[in-house]
Amino acid sequence: MLFPNDNPFMSVLKYRDAVQEDLKKVVEIYNSTVSSRMVTADTEPVSLESKQKWFEEHTPNKRPLWIIEDSEHNNIGWVSFQSFYGRPAYQATVEISIYLDAIHRGKGLGKDILKYCIDTTPQFGIKTLLGYIFAHNEPSLKLFRNFGFEDWATLPNVADLDGQERGLKILGKRIA
């Protein structure tokens, strides 16, 4: 799948289904966000083994895990669609997660990636997208709100990050 964009840093982003060999890079990118205390509630880096079951829960036709590549086929990040709450009645609702390699953050790529995800969700039977974002993560909140995501819930002080309590916002968007 190719999706052209207007970003001066990239002429084309490519999305492909992750394969087992990609898990190492997926975990590496994920772990690069842990110390920032902005993106994940994990407080220590995770292992390949700890992410294996999560990796296997993704399927190309229903809950994709995409590797994002630039025009030169360099892995710049990943996107996952994860089932919400694991009950059958919620099958049309997913949590979206976007993670970029550190050298590609802050360049506006999130806009292109989120737009692509929104545009392709109907083919997976997805009607509602959710973003779980720390209340202090203003860049991610701004990104999602710019695409029409609304604040659906605020869970105050539910995360303890190095002794500092942080809130979690759940942003949602109906697609269909």
C-alpha positions in Angstrom: 0.0 0.0 0.0 1.4 3.4 -0.9 0.3 6.7 0.4 2.0 9.8 -1.0 2.2 12.9 1.2 3.3 16.5 1.1 5.9 16.2 3.8 9.2 17.6 2.7 11.1 14.9 4.6 9.3 12.0 2.8 7.9 11.7 -0.7 6.2 8.4 -0.1 5.3 6.4 2.9 4.7 2.7 2.5 2.7 0.5 4.9 3.3 -3.2 5.0 2.1 -5.9 7.3 4.7 -6.7 9.9 6.4 -10.1 9.8 8.2 -11.9 12.7 11.5 -10.5 11.7 10.1 -6.9 12.3 9.4 -7.5 15.9 12.9 -6.6 17.0 12.7 -3.2 15.4 9.1 -2.7 16.7 10.3 -3.3 20.2 13.4 -1.1 19.7 11.2 1.8 18.6 8.7 1.2 21.4 11.5 1.0 24.0 13.0 4.3 22.7 9.9 6.0 24.1 9.9 4.6 27.6 12.3 7.0 29.2 10.3 10.1 27.9 7.4 9.2 30.2 5.2 10.8 27.5 3.9 7.8 25.4 3.8 4.5 27.3 3.0 3.5 30.9 5.8 0.9 30.7 8.5 2.3 33.0 11.2 -0.2 31.9 12.1 -1.4 28.4 10.2 -4.5 27.3 11.6 -7.7 25.9 11.0 -9.4 22.6 9.5 -12.3 24.4 7.0 -10.1 26.3 5.7 -8.6 23.0 5.4 -11.9 21.1 1.7 -12.7 22.1 0.8 -9.0 21.4 2.5 -9.4 18.0 0.6 -12.6 17.2 -2.8 -11.0 18.1 -2.4 -8.8 15.0 -3.8 -10.1 11.7 -3.5 -8.4 8.3 -7.2 -8.7 7.5 -8.7 -7.5 10.9 -6.1 -6.0 13.3 -3.1 -5.0 11.3 0.3 -4.2 12.6 2.0 -2.1 9.9 5.6 -1.3 9.4 6.0 2.2 8.0 8.8 2.6 5.5 10.1 5.7 3.7 10.7 5.8 -0.1 14.0 4.0 0.4 12.4 1.2 2.4 13.9 2.3 5.7 11.7 1.3 8.7 10.7 4.6 10.3 8.0 3.4 12.6 4.9 1.2 13.1 1.1 1.4 13.6 -1.1 -1.1 15.3 -4.8 -1.6 15.6 -5.7 -3.4 18.8 -9.0 -4.8 19.8 -10.8 -2.8 22.5 -11.8 -4.7 25.6 -11.7 -8.1 23.9 -15.5 -8.7 23.9 -17.4 -9.6 20.7 -19.8 -6.6 20.9 -16.8 -4.2 20.6 -15.4 -5.8 17.3 -15.8 -2.6 15.4 -13.8 -0.5 17.9 -10.0 -0.4 18.0 -7.2 1.4 19.8 -4.7 2.9 17.4 -1.1 3.2 18.3 1.6 5.1 16.3 5.2 4.9 17.1 8.0 6.5 15.2 11.8 6.0 15.3 13.4 8.9 17.3 15.0 10.5 14.2 11.6 10.8 12.5 9.6 12.3 15.3 8.5 15.9 15.2 8.6 16.1 11.4 4.9 16.1 10.8 4.7 12.4 9.7 2.1 11.6 12.3 -0.4 13.6 10.2 0.2 11.5 7.1 0.1 8.3 9.1 -3.1 9.1 11.0 -4.8 10.2 7.9 -3.9 7.0 6.1 -5.1 4.9 9.1 -8.5 6.8 9.2 -8.9 6.4 5.5 -8.2 2.6 5.5 -10.1 1.6 8.7 -13.4 0.8 6.9 -11.9 -2.1 5.0 -11.2 -3.8 8.4 -14.8 -3.3 9.7 -13.7 -0.6 12.0 -16.2 2.0 12.9 -14.6 3.6 16.0 -11.0 4.5 16.6 -9.7 5.2 20.1 -6.4 6.8 21.2 -5.2 6.4 24.7 -3.0 9.4 25.3 -1.4 10.8 28.5 -3.0 14.1 29.4 0.5 15.8 29.4 1.3 14.6 25.9 0.2 17.7 24.1 1.7 16.9 20.7 -0.2 13.7 20.4 -3.4 15.2 21.7 -3.1 18.0 19.2 -2.5 15.5 16.4 -5.5 13.4 17.1 -7.8 16.4 17.8 -6.8 17.9 14.4 -8.3 14.8 12.8 -11.6 15.2 14.6 -10.9 12.9 17.6 -12.9 14.1 20.6 -12.2 13.7 24.3 -14.4 10.8 25.4 -12.9 10.2 28.8 -10.3 11.6 31.2 -8.9 9.2 33.9 -7.1 11.6 36.3 -3.9 10.5 38.0 -4.1 6.9 37.0 -0.5 6.5 36.1 2.5 6.8 38.4 5.5 7.9 36.4 8.6 8.2 38.6 6.5 9.4 41.6 4.4 11.8 39.5 0.8 11.0 38.9 -0.4 11.5 35.4 -3.8 11.4 33.7 -4.9 9.5 30.7 -7.2 10.8 28.0 -9.3 8.5 25.8 -9.9 10.2 22.5 -12.4 8.8 20.1 -13.6 9.2 16.5 -16.5 7.5 14.7 -15.4 6.5 11.2 -18.7 5.0 9.9 
